[in-house]
Structure formats: C-alpha cells, structure tokens
Amino acid sequence: MKTFNFFFIFCVLLIFPVRSQVLFSEYAEGSSYNKYLEIYNYSSNTVDLSDYGFPSCSNGCDIDGEWDYMNLFPDGASISPGDVYVITHPNATNPSNTAYNNEIAIYSDHTFNYLSNGNDVFALVHLDSGLILDIIGEMGPDPGTGWDVAGVENATKDHTLVRKSFVLTGNSGTWISSAGTEFDDSEWIVLDNDIWDNLGFHIYDGTSLEVFGCTDPLYMEYDPNANIDDGSCVTLIMPITGCYWCDLAANYFDFNYQTTISSMTLAISDASNLISGDIVGVFYVDYEGYIKCGGSMLFLGNQIAITAWGDAPETDWKDGFQTGEELMLLVFREGLVYETTVVFNDSAPYTTVYGNNNFGEVVELSLAGEFVENCVLPLGNVNCDQFFTLEEDKLNAKIILTTDMLGRVVDSSHYGIVFNIYDNGKIEKKYLLDH
C-alpha cells in the first residue's frame, strides 16, 4: 500500500459528477412480463455501454461473492447525456405476443429474457475492474419473495421503483443504505404495481447547463454563472506567488471544476472517518503551479466514488490530471477544509496515480487537521522577496538545488511543480511538463 499526506493545497471544488456516469433510475417487476430496468446517464458525455455490464444472480447467488451471470449490453449500445436506456422483457415488446405492452415497448432499447421476479439482484459494473457502480438487491442467499424498500415489504416484487432526484450517483453496491427503512431515508420511491408514468425519462437534481467563462474568482473576468472554464481568465485581481497559497486557501474556495473527455474513478471503500455532508475532492497541479480540484463528491453516508478528470489536450491551459500524476485528497466539512492521510490499494487492477479509464481505491482515509491552520509554504515560511520577479535577475545566478512541493530534492526527470533554489538565495517556482 502507498500512504500519502497532503499539505498546503488550494482547490476549487464541486459536488456532483462521478466517473461511473450512470445509475439505475427506475425498476419495475409488474404483472405478466411488465418488467424493465432503466439506466440514466447523468454526465455531459455520451456513455459507451461496452465498458459496462449488468450482472445478476437468480434467486440468490450460487457462489458467495460471485455473480451467477455477467450480462452484457449489445454492440454499439450507448446513452446520450441526460437520457435513459431501458432494458425490457421481449414478450412485452413483441407486438405479436399476447403480453405486448405498448407503454413499455416504445421506450425499449434492449430486450433481455431474464429480468427479476423480485428476488434477483442486478448491478451496474465496470467490466475492466469489476467495480460495482450501482445495485438493486443484495448479493448473497435467496431473499425469498424480494427486498424491502423504504419500509415497504417485498417492494422489489409487484412494484415500480423510481430513483429520487437528489441521488447523484450509484450506491457502489451498498443496497441496504440505498433501500432505506422508511420513505425519508430511502433513495427510492415505491409505486404500486404496473405504474410506468416515469418510464423513459429521469429527473436529476445534479443536471446543470454548460456555461462557458472564467471560473476563477481571482481574475477580473470571473463569471459566477460559469461552470466550464474557457480560458478567458486574463487579469489577476492580486499578484499571486507561492507566498499567497494560504491566503488563497482561506478566502477563495470556489467549489468548481472542469469536466473533460477523459477520466478515471477513485472509489473510497472505507468512509468510516467521513460524516454525512462532507465533500471529498481530488486535486491536481495546473501549469501555473496552483493546486486545483479535478473532481469531488458529496458524502451522504455511503461508500462513494469520485471522478478524477483528465487534462483536455486541445486546450492551452491545464484543466485536469495528466497520466501518472498523484491523486491528492481534501475534505470540506462544515465550512472548513481538512488535509487527509490516505492509503491506496496498489494491487491490480487498481492504480495509485491518474490514468485514463483506470480505477483507484482508497482503503483508508483520515482527516489530518485543518488546512489553513496547518498551511505550510513551499520550502518553509519564505519571504516573498526571495522569489524572482524579472528574468534578468537570473542571468548571473546558478541553480544549486531543485525540490518538489514537499521539499524533496528532485532531478530534471521530475515533472509537476518544482522550486529552483539559486546560489544567490533566490527561488523560482516552475511547472515542468511530462517528458
């Protein structure tokens, strides 16, 4: 396992997206063959379903911890942003069959013979890692007639379940907390048998319009309505060097980040040190040396997964992680930002650094003190006068030492933020690109 402790980090956070991009939005186990699974794409990108499966166990799993069947989507299956994908029973969608139901058939994207009779667990998983993104029911022994949901006995039998709009991501396999024990603590609305009024669409509170503009409040061009940075930030409100990192952390938490075309999932399997309402963010270093949020998620008492977004190569500015970059985490709790100490799973197929379409897993996470209170400037409490301001100042100076942002000596093969220390006592902050 690798252990990381992260300090003096300035970020921009946002609550919503995750790498999985899809969740179960509706489920029906009705009369005859009136059965379906509805999957919603809450991302701003089209989701290629060849990366996913919807495995199941029939009347309990034959082998504990293993799926009875790994069910795959048809070739070419995808879901557009904000749209749903509906899996139905073929008897309900075939006009020549006496069980044909036009109300269901018009929304069918895919037919599948073995939908649930109430006691069959289904999940959404990422095929490469096997990570469970969302689940209806529990892996394990036969539950009998079905599972209780929101205090309704055997609600997965002879009912329709609709995901509540505030649910922003899948339950990561924690069905008990997703099902709840009463209406208020459940992620689902339980409807009577054969009610399909919500089929074909899903209401999702996290959906927002893409508004391009300057998202950094440190610039005169800042647009508070913008949620996608378009590189229009030009004029700084105040001069910024490494000497201002703590002030920035204390005063400019803006809670935004950029979604791009590439990403990976970082799952937090041990959330025992988090409390409901915490925001967990993952961070990268931009080209100017500032540490920014590359994805975050609101913790609601379950296991969570965070999308870590990659740098978009078509832009001149850095708006996400580059391959091999470290994953740094902070927690925002009740108005304060906390450093973290985390332990990553370093066994295959998981990765401890960023990689497009990869998966990471945090097996231990603990808070390590308030960020602002413990904020340490690079190389200690340096005087701002130590930093170079003009290129001419370096003409007769020689570099005697180069360190990373944690003060460790590095060589020219290092990339990311570095500090060159010169023989005249001056310091230069730079960002070195990957070779």
C-alpha positions as CSV (number, residue, x, y, z in Angstrom):
1,M,0.0,0.0,0.0
2,K,1.1,3.6,-0.6
3,T,0.5,6.3,2.0
4,F,0.2,10.0,1.2
5,N,-0.2,13.0,3.4
6,F,-1.0,16.2,1.5
7,F,-0.4,19.8,2.6
8,F,-0.7,23.5,1.5
9,I,-3.3,22.7,-1.1
10,F,-5.6,25.3,-2.8
11,C,-8.5,23.9,-4.7
12,V,-11.7,24.6,-6.4
13,L,-14.5,22.0,-5.6
14,L,-17.8,20.9,-7.0
15,I,-20.3,18.4,-5.6
16,F,-21.7,16.5,-8.5
17,P,-20.2,14.1,-11.2
18,V,-18.5,10.8,-10.8
19,R,-16.7,8.6,-13.2
20,S,-19.3,5.9,-13.4
21,Q,-21.7,8.4,-15.2
22,V,-24.7,6.0,-15.0
23,L,-27.1,4.8,-12.4
24,F,-30.3,2.8,-12.1
25,S,-33.1,5.3,-12.3
26,E,-36.1,3.0,-12.4
27,Y,-37.0,-0.7,-11.9
28,A,-40.3,-2.5,-12.5
29,E,-41.4,-6.0,-11.6
30,G,-45.1,-6.0,-12.6
31,S,-47.7,-8.4,-13.8
32,S,-47.1,-10.7,-16.7
33,Y,-43.9,-9.6,-18.5
34,N,-44.2,-6.0,-17.5
35,K,-40.6,-5.8,-16.3
36,Y,-37.7,-3.4,-17.0
37,L,-34.5,-1.8,-15.8
38,E,-34.0,1.9,-16.6
39,I,-30.4,3.3,-16.6
40,Y,-29.7,7.1,-16.6
41,N,-26.7,8.9,-17.9
42,Y,-26.1,11.9,-15.7
43,S,-22.8,13.0,-17.3
44,S,-22.3,15.6,-20.1
45,N,-20.8,12.9,-22.4
46,T,-22.3,10.0,-24.3
47,V,-21.6,6.8,-22.4
48,D,-20.4,3.8,-24.4
49,L,-22.0,0.8,-22.6
50,S,-19.4,-1.6,-24.0
51,D,-17.4,-0.6,-20.9
52,Y,-20.2,-1.8,-18.5
53,G,-22.2,-4.9,-17.7
54,F,-25.4,-5.6,-15.7
55,P,-24.6,-8.9,-13.9
56,S,-27.2,-10.8,-11.9
57,C,-27.9,-13.6,-9.5
58,S,-31.1,-15.6,-9.8
59,N,-32.9,-16.5,-6.5
60,G,-29.7,-15.8,-4.6
61,C,-26.1,-16.2,-5.8
62,D,-24.8,-19.7,-6.3
63,I,-21.4,-18.8,-5.0
64,D,-21.0,-16.2,-2.3
65,G,-19.4,-13.0,-3.6
66,E,-19.7,-14.1,-7.3
67,W,-22.3,-13.3,-10.0
68,D,-24.3,-16.1,-11.5
69,Y,-24.4,-14.3,-14.8
70,M,-22.4,-11.5,-16.4
71,N,-24.9,-9.8,-18.7
72,L,-23.6,-7.6,-21.4
73,F,-25.1,-4.8,-23.5
74,P,-25.5,-5.2,-27.3
75,D,-22.7,-3.9,-29.6
76,G,-22.9,-0.2,-30.2
77,A,-25.2,0.4,-27.2
78,S,-24.8,3.9,-25.7
79,I,-26.7,6.6,-23.7
80,S,-26.7,10.2,-24.7
81,P,-26.2,12.9,-21.9
82,G,-29.3,13.2,-19.8
83,D,-31.0,10.3,-21.5
84,V,-32.1,6.9,-20.3
85,Y,-31.5,3.3,-21.6
86,V,-34.3,0.8,-21.0
87,I,-33.9,-3.0,-20.8
88,T,-37.3,-4.8,-21.2
89,H,-38.6,-8.3,-21.5
90,P,-39.0,-9.3,-25.1
91,N,-42.6,-10.6,-24.6
92,A,-43.6,-7.1,-23.5
93,T,-42.1,-5.5,-26.7
94,N,-43.1,-8.0,-29.4
95,P,-46.4,-6.9,-31.0
96,S,-47.3,-10.5,-31.9
97,N,-47.1,-11.6,-28.3
98,T,-50.3,-11.6,-26.2
99,A,-48.2,-9.9,-23.4
100,Y,-47.2,-7.0,-25.6
101,N,-47.4,-3.7,-23.8
102,N,-47.1,-0.6,-26.0
103,E,-46.5,1.7,-23.0
104,I,-43.3,-0.2,-22.2
105,A,-42.3,-1.2,-25.8
106,I,-42.0,2.4,-27.1
107,Y,-39.1,3.0,-24.6
108,S,-37.3,-0.3,-25.0
109,D,-33.6,0.0,-26.1
110,H,-32.7,-3.7,-25.4
111,T,-34.6,-6.8,-24.6
112,F,-33.5,-9.4,-22.0
113,N,-35.2,-12.6,-21.1
114,Y,-34.2,-12.9,-17.5
115,L,-35.4,-9.8,-15.7
116,S,-36.2,-10.1,-12.0
117,N,-39.1,-11.9,-10.4
118,G,-38.5,-9.8,-7.3
119,N,-35.7,-11.8,-5.7
120,D,-33.0,-11.5,-8.4
121,V,-30.2,-9.0,-7.7
122,F,-28.9,-6.8,-10.6
123,A,-26.0,-4.4,-10.7
124,L,-24.2,-2.0,-13.0
125,V,-20.5,-2.8,-13.1
126,H,-17.4,-1.6,-14.9
127,L,-16.1,-4.6,-16.8
128,D,-12.3,-4.0,-16.6
129,S,-12.3,-3.6,-12.8
130,G,-15.4,-5.4,-11.7
131,L,-16.3,-2.3,-9.6
132,I,-20.0,-2.2,-8.6
133,L,-21.3,1.2,-9.5
134,D,-25.0,0.6,-8.5
135,I,-27.1,-2.3,-7.3
136,I,-30.7,-3.3,-6.8
137,G,-30.9,-6.1,-4.2
138,E,-28.1,-7.9,-2.4
139,M,-25.5,-10.4,-3.5
140,G,-26.0,-13.4,-1.2
141,P,-28.6,-16.1,-0.4
142,D,-32.1,-16.1,-1.8
143,P,-34.1,-13.3,0.0
144,G,-37.4,-15.1,-0.5
145,T,-40.1,-13.0,-2.3
146,G,-38.0,-9.8,-2.6
147,W,-36.3,-7.0,-0.7
148,D,-37.9,-4.3,1.4
149,V,-37.5,-0.7,0.2
150,A,-38.5,2.5,2.0
151,G,-40.3,0.4,4.6
152,V,-42.4,-1.4,2.0
153,E,-42.2,-5.1,2.4
154,N,-41.0,-7.1,-0.6
155,A,-41.0,-3.9,-2.7
156,T,-38.9,-5.4,-5.5
157,K,-41.9,-7.7,-6.2
158,D,-45.1,-6.4,-7.8
159,H,-43.9,-2.7,-7.6
160,T,-42.2,0.0,-9.6
161,L,-39.2,1.7,-8.0
162,V,-38.2,5.3,-9.1
163,R,-34.9,6.8,-8.0
164,K,-35.3,10.0,-6.2
165,S,-34.0,13.1,-8.0
166,F,-31.4,14.1,-5.3
167,V,-29.5,10.8,-5.8
168,L,-26.4,12.0,-7.7
169,T,-24.6,8.7,-8.2
170,G,-24.9,4.9,-7.8
171,N,-24.8,3.3,-4.4
172,S,-21.4,1.5,-5.0
173,G,-23.0,-1.9,-4.0
174,T,-24.4,-0.8,-0.6
175,W,-28.0,-1.8,-1.2
176,I,-29.2,-1.6,2.4
177,S,-28.5,2.1,2.7
178,S,-29.9,2.8,-0.7
179,A,-33.1,0.9,0.0
180,G,-33.5,2.6,3.4
181,T,-36.0,1.7,6.1
182,E,-38.6,4.4,5.5
183,F,-39.5,6.9,2.9
184,D,-37.3,9.7,4.2
185,D,-34.0,7.6,4.4
186,S,-34.6,5.7,1.1
187,E,-33.1,6.6,-2.3
188,W,-36.3,5.2,-3.9
189,I,-39.9,6.0,-4.3
190,V,-42.1,2.8,-4.2
191,L,-45.1,2.9,-6.6
192,D,-47.9,0.3,-6.9
193,N,-47.9,-2.4,-9.4
194,D,-47.9,-1.6,-13.2
195,I,-47.4,2.1,-12.9
196,W,-45.0,3.4,-15.6
197,D,-45.7,7.1,-15.6
198,N,-42.0,7.9,-15.1
199,L,-40.6,5.5,-17.7
200,G,-38.5,7.0,-20.5
201,F,-37.1,9.9,-18.5
202,H,-35.5,10.8,-15.2
203,I,-35.5,13.9,-13.1
204,Y,-32.0,14.6,-11.7
205,D,-31.1,17.5,-9.4
206,G,-27.4,17.5,-10.4
207,T,-28.1,18.3,-14.0
208,S,-26.8,21.8,-15.0
209,L,-26.4,23.7,-18.2
210,E,-22.9,24.2,-19.5
211,V,-21.9,27.8,-19.1
212,F,-18.5,28.8,-20.5
213,G,-16.5,31.6,-19.0
214,C,-13.8,32.4,-16.4
215,T,-14.4,30.3,-13.3
216,D,-11.5,31.6,-11.2
217,P,-12.6,34.4,-8.7
218,L,-9.0,35.6,-8.6
219,Y,-9.4,37.2,-12.1
220,M,-11.3,40.3,-13.2
221,E,-13.1,38.3,-15.9
222,Y,-14.6,35.9,-13.3
223,D,-18.2,34.8,-14.2
224,P,-20.1,33.4,-11.2
225,N,-22.5,31.7,-13.5
226,A,-19.8,29.8,-15.5
227,N,-19.2,26.2,-14.7
228,I,-16.8,25.4,-17.6
229,D,-13.5,27.4,-17.8
230,D,-12.9,28.6,-21.3
231,G,-9.5,30.1,-20.7
232,S,-10.8,33.7,-20.6
233,C,-9.3,34.4,-17.2
234,V,-6.6,37.0,-18.0
235,T,-6.4,39.9,-15.4
236,L,-5.4,38.9,-11.9
237,I,-7.1,40.8,-9.1
238,M,-3.9,40.4,-6.9
239,P,-0.4,39.3,-7.6
240,I,-0.1,35.6,-6.8
241,T,3.1,33.7,-6.0
242,G,3.8,30.8,-3.7
243,C,3.7,33.2,-0.8
244,Y,-0.1,33.6,-1.1
245,W,-1.1,29.9,-1.1
246,C,-2.5,30.0,2.5
247,D,-4.5,33.2,1.9
248,L,-6.0,31.7,-1.2
249,A,-7.0,28.6,0.6
250,A,-8.7,30.7,3.3
251,N,-10.6,33.1,1.1
252,Y,-11.1,31.6,-2.4
253,F,-12.8,28.2,-2.1
254,D,-15.0,28.5,-5.2
255,F,-16.1,24.8,-5.5
256,N,-15.9,24.4,-9.3
257,Y,-14.0,22.0,-11.5
258,Q,-13.7,21.2,-15.2
259,T,-15.2,18.1,-16.8
260,T,-13.3,16.8,-19.8
261,I,-13.5,13.9,-22.2
262,S,-11.2,11.6,-20.2
263,S,-11.4,10.5,-16.6
264,M,-10.9,7.7,-14.0
265,T,-12.8,6.5,-11.0
266,L,-11.4,6.8,-7.4
267,A,-13.5,4.7,-5.0
268,I,-13.4,5.3,-1.3
269,S,-14.1,1.9,0.2
270,D,-13.5,2.9,3.8
271,A,-15.6,6.0,4.6
272,S,-15.7,5.4,8.4
273,N,-13.9,8.7,9.1
274,L,-16.3,10.8,7.0
275,I,-19.7,12.2,8.1
276,S,-22.8,12.9,6.0
277,G,-22.4,16.3,4.3
278,D,-18.6,16.1,3.8
279,I,-17.3,16.9,0.4
280,V,-14.3,14.9,-0.7
281,G,-12.2,16.3,-3.5
282,V,-9.3,15.1,-5.6
283,F,-6.7,17.6,-6.8
284,Y,-4.0,18.3,-9.4
285,V,-1.4,21.0,-10.1
286,D,-2.1,23.3,-13.0
287,Y,0.5,24.8,-15.4
288,E,1.0,27.9,-13.1
289,G,1.7,25.7,-10.1
290,Y,-1.7,26.1,-8.4
291,I,-3.4,23.2,-7.0
292,K,-7.0,22.8,-8.2
293,C,-9.9,20.3,-7.9
294,G,-10.2,17.7,-10.5
295,G,-13.4,16.2,-9.2
296,S,-15.4,15.9,-6.0
297,M,-18.4,14.2,-4.4
298,L,-20.8,14.9,-1.6
299,F,-20.8,12.1,1.0
300,L,-24.2,11.1,2.1
301,G,-23.4,8.2,4.4
302,N,-22.5,5.5,1.8
303,Q,-19.3,4.4,0.1
304,I,-18.6,6.9,-2.6
305,A,-16.7,7.2,-5.9
306,I,-15.2,10.4,-7.4
307,T,-14.5,11.1,-11.0
308,A,-10.9,12.4,-11.5
309,W,-11.0,14.3,-14.8
310,G,-8.1,14.3,-17.2
311,D,-6.4,17.3,-18.8
312,A,-8.0,18.2,-22.1
313,P,-5.2,18.1,-24.7
314,E,-7.0,20.6,-27.0
315,T,-6.7,23.4,-24.5
316,D,-3.6,25.5,-23.8
317,W,-4.4,25.6,-20.1
318,K,-4.3,22.6,-17.8
319,D,-7.8,21.6,-16.7
320,G,-7.3,18.2,-15.2
321,F,-4.9,15.3,-14.4
322,Q,-2.1,14.1,-16.6
323,T,-1.2,10.4,-16.8
324,G,0.9,9.4,-13.8
325,E,0.0,12.4,-11.7
326,E,-0.6,11.9,-8.0
327,L,-4.1,11.9,-6.6
328,M,-4.4,14.4,-3.7
329,L,-7.5,14.5,-1.5
330,L,-9.0,17.1,0.8
331,V,-12.2,17.1,2.8
332,F,-14.6,20.1,3.1
333,R,-16.6,19.9,6.4
334,E,-18.8,22.5,7.9
335,G,-17.1,25.4,6.3
336,L,-13.5,24.2,6.9
337,V,-11.1,22.4,4.7
338,Y,-9.1,19.5,6.1
339,E,-5.9,17.8,4.9
340,T,-6.1,14.0,4.6
341,T,-3.9,11.0,5.1
342,V,-4.9,8.2,2.7
343,V,-3.9,4.7,1.9
344,F,-4.4,3.5,-1.7
345,N,-4.9,-0.1,-2.9
346,D,-1.8,-0.7,-5.1
347,S,-2.8,-4.1,-6.3
348,A,-4.1,-4.8,-9.9
349,P,-6.4,-3.7,-11.4
350,Y,-6.2,-0.5,-9.2
351,T,-3.8,2.3,-9.7
352,T,-2.4,4.9,-7.2
353,V,-1.9,7.6,-9.8
354,Y,-4.1,9.1,-12.6
355,G,-4.7,7.1,-15.7
356,N,-7.5,7.5,-18.2
357,N,-10.2,4.8,-17.7
358,N,-8.3,3.4,-14.7
359,F,-9.7,2.8,-11.3
360,G,-8.2,3.7,-7.9
361,E,-9.3,2.6,-4.5
362,V,-8.8,4.4,-1.1
363,V,-8.8,1.7,1.5
364,E,-8.1,4.1,4.4
365,L,-8.9,7.9,4.7
366,S,-8.5,10.1,7.8
367,L,-8.5,13.8,8.4
368,A,-5.2,15.3,9.3
369,G,-6.0,18.7,10.6
370,E,-7.4,22.0,9.3
371,F,-5.8,23.0,6.0
372,V,-5.5,26.8,6.7
373,E,-4.3,26.2,10.3
374,N,-1.6,23.9,9.2
375,C,-0.8,25.6,5.9
376,V,3.0,25.5,5.2
377,L,4.5,27.4,2.3
378,P,6.9,25.5,0.0
379,L,10.4,25.4,1.5
380,G,9.1,26.8,4.8
381,N,8.0,30.3,5.6
382,V,9.9,32.0,2.8
383,N,9.8,35.8,2.2
384,C,8.1,36.8,-1.0
385,D,11.2,38.9,-1.8
386,Q,13.1,35.6,-2.3
387,F,11.1,34.8,-5.4
388,F,12.4,36.0,-8.8
389,T,10.3,38.7,-10.4
390,L,12.4,39.5,-13.5
391,E,14.1,37.1,-15.9
392,E,17.2,39.4,-15.8
393,D,17.7,38.6,-12.1
394,K,18.7,35.1,-13.1
395,L,21.4,36.0,-15.6
396,N,24.3,35.6,-13.2
397,A,22.7,33.1,-10.8
398,K,23.1,29.3,-10.8
399,I,20.7,26.7,-9.7
400,I,22.1,24.8,-6.7
401,L,19.1,22.7,-5.8
402,T,15.7,21.7,-7.1
403,T,12.9,20.5,-4.9
404,D,9.3,19.3,-5.3
405,M,6.4,20.9,-3.5
406,L,7.0,18.7,-0.4
407,G,10.6,19.9,-0.2
408,R,12.1,16.7,-1.5
409,V,15.2,17.0,-3.8
410,V,14.3,16.1,-7.4
411,D,16.2,16.0,-10.7
412,S,15.3,17.1,-14.3
413,S,13.2,14.0,-14.9
414,H,10.6,15.1,-12.4
415,Y,7.5,16.8,-13.7
416,G,4.9,19.0,-11.9
417,I,5.6,21.9,-9.7
418,V,9.2,22.4,-8.7
419,F,11.3,25.1,-6.9
420,N,14.7,26.0,-8.2
421,I,17.0,27.4,-5.5
422,Y,19.8,29.7,-6.7
423,D,23.2,30.4,-5.3
424,N,22.2,34.0,-4.5
425,G,19.3,32.8,-2.3
426,K,16.6,33.4,-4.8
427,I,13.8,30.9,-5.5
428,E,12.0,30.2,-8.8
429,K,8.7,28.4,-9.0
430,K,8.1,26.4,-12.2
431,Y,5.9,23.8,-13.6
432,L,7.7,21.1,-15.6
433,L,5.7,19.1,-18.2
434,D,5.9,15.4,-18.5
435,H,8.7,14.3,-20.8
